[in-house]
Amino acid sequence: SSTLLVADLPGDVKESDLSSLFRNFQGYATSRLRNDRSNRVVGFVDFETAEQASAAKEVMEGRSLHPDQPPFRLQFAKQSRSLPAPTTTSSVGKRPREDDS
């Protein structure tokens, strides 16, 4: 996966906090915060490749947002199964063929 899940974040974390932690890593694309099923704040950090995500994970493992807080937990995010598979063809905007007869 090219997306890291950042768990065990403090409740007052801001999206700017998360992006500032990861934006200098090669391949950084985006980051966002969401609430998990238990209503805890988790972060998602997207990279261009899985290798770049892995390199960032290695460096950031065991770090914390602030020195007086426990470290956040990093893992590779699982792909969402709720999204439909992408389609390869689309009939939207195509006209039916007209016969010359």
C-alpha positions in Angstrom: 0.0 0.0 0.0 1.2 3.5 -0.7 -0.9 4.9 2.2 0.1 5.0 5.8 -2.4 4.8 8.6 -1.4 6.9 11.6 -3.1 5.8 14.8 -2.9 6.8 18.5 -2.9 10.5 17.6 -3.9 13.1 20.2 -7.5 14.2 20.0 -6.5 17.8 19.3 -4.4 17.0 16.2 -4.9 19.2 13.2 -4.4 18.2 9.5 -1.6 20.8 9.3 0.2 18.9 12.1 0.0 15.6 10.1 1.1 17.2 6.8 4.0 18.9 8.5 5.3 15.6 9.8 5.3 13.9 6.4 5.4 16.5 3.6 9.2 16.5 3.3 9.4 12.8 2.5 9.9 11.9 -1.1 6.7 11.0 -2.8 4.4 12.7 -0.3 1.0 13.3 -2.0 -1.7 14.2 0.6 -2.7 13.6 4.2 -6.1 13.7 6.0 -7.7 13.1 9.3 -10.7 10.9 10.0 -12.5 9.4 12.9 -12.4 5.6 13.2 -15.3 3.4 14.3 -14.5 4.2 18.0 -14.5 7.9 17.2 -10.7 8.2 17.7 -8.8 10.5 15.3 -6.6 8.6 12.8 -4.5 10.0 9.9 -4.0 8.8 6.4 -0.9 9.8 4.5 -0.7 9.1 0.8 2.6 8.6 -1.2 3.2 8.1 -4.9 4.6 4.5 -4.3 4.6 1.8 -1.7 8.4 2.1 -1.4 8.2 5.8 -0.5 5.5 5.0 2.1 7.7 2.3 3.5 10.7 4.7 3.7 8.7 7.3 5.6 7.3 4.6 7.9 10.8 3.4 8.8 11.9 6.9 9.7 8.8 8.0 11.6 8.2 4.7 13.6 8.2 5.5 17.3 7.9 9.2 16.9 5.3 11.4 18.6 3.5 14.6 17.6 4.9 16.3 20.8 7.7 15.3 23.0 5.4 14.9 26.1 3.0 12.5 24.3 3.2 8.8 23.6 4.3 7.7 20.1 1.8 7.4 17.3 1.4 4.0 15.6 2.1 3.5 11.9 0.9 0.8 9.6 0.1 0.4 6.0 -3.6 1.2 5.3 -5.8 -1.5 3.9 -7.6 -0.7 0.6 -11.2 0.1 1.1 -13.5 -2.8 0.1 -16.5 -0.6 -0.1 -15.5 1.1 -3.3 -16.7 -0.5 -6.5 -14.0 -1.8 -8.9 -13.1 0.7 -11.6 -14.6 0.2 -14.9 -12.5 0.1 -18.1 -15.1 1.2 -20.6 -17.9 3.7 -20.4 -20.9 4.3 -22.6 -21.5 7.8 -21.2 -21.3 10.4 -24.0 -21.0 7.8 -26.8 -23.4 7.9 -29.7 -24.8 4.7 -31.2 -23.4 3.9 -34.6 -25.4 5.0 -37.5 -25.8 2.7 -40.5 -25.2 4.2 -43.9 -28.1 2.2 -45.5 
